[in-house]
Amino acid sequence: MNHNPSRRDFVIRVASLSAVASSALLLPGCNDEDDAEFNYGVASGDPLADRVMLWTHAKYDKAEDAVALKWEVATDNAFTTIVQTGTVSATADKDFTAKVDVGGLNANTEYFYRFANGKRLSPVGRTRTLP
């Protein structure tokens, strides 16, 4: 076994590592710049004793493509106890807004919610169900 790599071996290894590292920039979802932007934050409304409506606006910076979003509802703002989760799309025909009717919640309870696209997270919202 040769413990002293040649200059040629070194150049090949560096080139290989560079190719692998730069390929992450070309793959969808690997670059934060490809994630949607949440320029209008989040909102909630229409609370009932067991449900609430959640809203956000999500759009890619220079594209008109639909934005696939994941949403989460938790009992704490660190999202260590997630009680509901799901997916929704923000599409051009709805002006890139997404609304979710989240059911199965407890009455008179404070919840925290957020949306995600790739690595990009929306601001965290806070809501409460009715008694």
C-alpha positions in Angstrom: 0.0 0.0 0.0 1.4 3.4 -1.0 1.1 5.9 1.9 2.5 8.8 -0.1 -0.1 9.7 -2.7 1.2 11.2 -5.9 0.3 14.7 -7.1 -1.9 13.1 -9.7 -3.9 11.2 -7.0 -4.2 14.4 -5.0 -5.6 16.4 -7.9 -8.1 13.6 -8.8 -9.4 13.5 -5.2 -9.7 17.3 -4.9 -11.5 17.4 -8.3 -13.9 14.6 -7.1 -14.7 16.4 -3.9 -15.3 19.6 -5.7 -17.7 17.9 -8.2 -19.7 16.4 -5.4 -19.8 19.6 -3.4 -20.9 21.7 -6.3 -23.5 19.2 -7.5 -25.6 20.0 -4.4 -26.1 23.5 -5.8 -27.7 22.0 -8.9 -30.1 19.6 -7.2 -33.6 20.9 -6.4 -34.2 21.4 -2.7 -30.5 21.4 -1.9 -30.1 25.1 -2.2 -31.9 27.5 0.1 -32.3 30.0 -2.8 -34.7 27.4 -4.4 -37.0 27.4 -1.4 -40.2 29.5 -1.5 -40.4 32.9 0.3 -43.0 33.7 3.0 -43.2 37.4 2.3 -46.5 38.0 4.1 -46.1 35.8 7.2 -48.8 33.6 8.5 -52.3 34.1 9.9 -55.1 32.1 11.6 -58.8 32.6 11.9 -62.3 31.2 12.1 -61.6 29.3 15.3 -64.0 26.7 16.7 -63.7 24.5 19.7 -61.9 21.8 17.8 -60.4 23.5 14.7 -58.9 26.6 13.2 -58.0 27.9 9.8 -54.3 28.6 8.9 -53.1 30.8 6.1 -49.9 31.8 4.4 -48.5 33.1 1.1 -45.6 31.3 -0.4 -44.0 31.9 -3.8 -40.7 31.2 -5.5 -38.7 34.3 -6.2 -38.6 34.2 -10.0 -41.1 31.4 -10.9 -44.8 30.9 -11.2 -44.6 27.2 -10.1 -46.9 25.8 -7.5 -45.3 25.7 -4.0 -45.6 22.4 -2.1 -45.9 23.2 1.7 -45.8 21.2 4.8 -47.7 22.6 7.8 -47.3 21.8 11.5 -49.3 22.6 14.6 -47.7 22.2 18.0 -48.5 22.9 21.7 -45.2 24.7 22.1 -43.3 27.3 20.0 -40.2 25.0 19.8 -42.4 22.4 18.0 -41.3 19.5 20.3 -44.9 18.4 20.6 -46.5 18.4 17.2 -50.2 17.5 17.3 -51.2 17.9 13.6 -49.3 18.0 10.3 -50.1 17.8 6.7 -49.4 19.2 3.2 -51.0 21.9 1.0 -50.0 23.7 -2.2 -49.8 27.5 -2.9 -50.8 27.9 -6.5 -51.0 30.7 -9.0 -54.8 30.5 -9.4 -55.0 31.3 -5.6 -52.4 34.0 -5.8 -49.9 31.7 -4.0 -52.0 31.6 -0.9 -52.6 28.4 1.0 -55.4 27.8 3.5 -55.7 24.8 5.8 -58.6 23.8 8.0 -57.0 22.0 10.9 -59.3 19.8 12.9 -58.9 17.5 15.8 -57.7 20.1 18.3 -58.6 20.6 21.9 -61.0 23.3 23.0 -59.7 26.5 24.7 -56.1 25.6 23.9 -53.2 27.7 22.6 -51.3 26.3 19.6 -48.3 27.3 17.5 -48.2 26.7 13.8 -45.8 27.1 10.8 -45.3 26.2 7.2 -42.2 24.9 5.5 -40.9 24.5 1.9 -37.6 22.7 1.7 -35.4 24.1 4.4 -37.2 27.5 4.5 -39.6 27.9 7.4 -42.4 30.5 7.7 -42.6 32.7 10.8 -44.3 30.9 13.7 -47.9 31.9 14.4 -49.9 31.5 17.5 -53.6 30.7 17.7 -56.3 29.5 20.2 -59.3 27.4 19.8 -62.7 28.5 21.3 -63.9 27.2 24.7 
